[in-house]
């Protein structure tokens, strides 16, 4: 075997791993029975809900109304007004909930705000802590379901966290909405059907008090939720998925806000793949920890645009190698990988996407990809986000 053939075979084999992981998750979500959360009894654990809020006064009231309607005697609702320059704290106070004001311009980020909120609860700790973003709507029964599953499993629990297009937006978010469903609904549902944990998604997260107090909240990370879930899995308390608990948010209306949000998510995800995944993969293999291994492999599935781009480049390179007289194995493997990704997207769309992305809307994929390519061009040019930035929702 010549060097070119060997290198292409290794490259395509590595590229095949995220393709197989993606396909396995989608197949499991589509064909295997869903895990039952066991329902909610008349009594449940005492909860405290933390709502980190940075300049969220405009949309905070509906979130608080949703949460207040689901609280029981002994529960607490705490808003952390974090480095605000608006009247977020005043809105929360008028709503009749607890407010903790934090001012530290040197440390801006949701992780810092959540840690501050936990410190406020420490004097009289709850059984379960639930974290909900200030721009989310919370479906009825969500708090009870999260608290119930958290108590039964003694592990962190992630609700189904969906994003939808905002009313009156000039941006067509249909493709982005479907991509979000694939990432935050279909794939974790597949992992859950296989009896495996899921990633944390940032909102609708519940934790046993002892578990979250012993964790180190990554305040300086731009994807603090993803990193926290991996850290908890490494400590032996990997999160579980509870799709019957639902929180919803909306994409930013403005193009600038949508760009910043996507850049933060995808830059942070790719950075974790490059920096954290190799160490965690080695640790999972050494410990024979199936839960941690599952989360690391799930993490290694890059954004679909990146994965599609890598497969396209691989197909071109392997095709050139075949034309030059090298083995065709890498080219065939690359084609199989592309078919796996295509089948994953198609099956996800058939089962979970036709209501938001009808066949007549497929022309929107081109503009969506163009926007993503521009995003990666910006990242490759070195224009990266170095700290947490709130997406503009004005």
Secondary structure, DSSP 8 states (H G I E B T S, - for coil): --HHHHHHHHHHHHHHHHHHHHHHHHHHHHHS---------S----EEEEEEESS-TTTHHHHHHHHHTT--TT-EEEEEEES-SSSHHHHHHHTT-EEEEE--TTS-SHHHHHHHHHHHHGGG--SEEEE--TT-EE-TTHHHHHHHHHHHHTS-EEEEEEEE--TT-SS--HHHHHHHHIIIIIHHHHHHHTT------SSSEEEEHHHHHHS---TT-TTHHHHHHHHHHHTT---EEEEEEEEEEE--SSHHHHHHHHHHHHHHHHHHHHHTHHHHHHHHHHHT-HHHHHHHHHHTS--HHHHHHHHHHHHHHHHHHHHTT--SHHHHHHHHHHHHHHHHHHHHHHHHTTTTS-GGGTTHHHHHHHHHHHHHHHHHTT----S-------
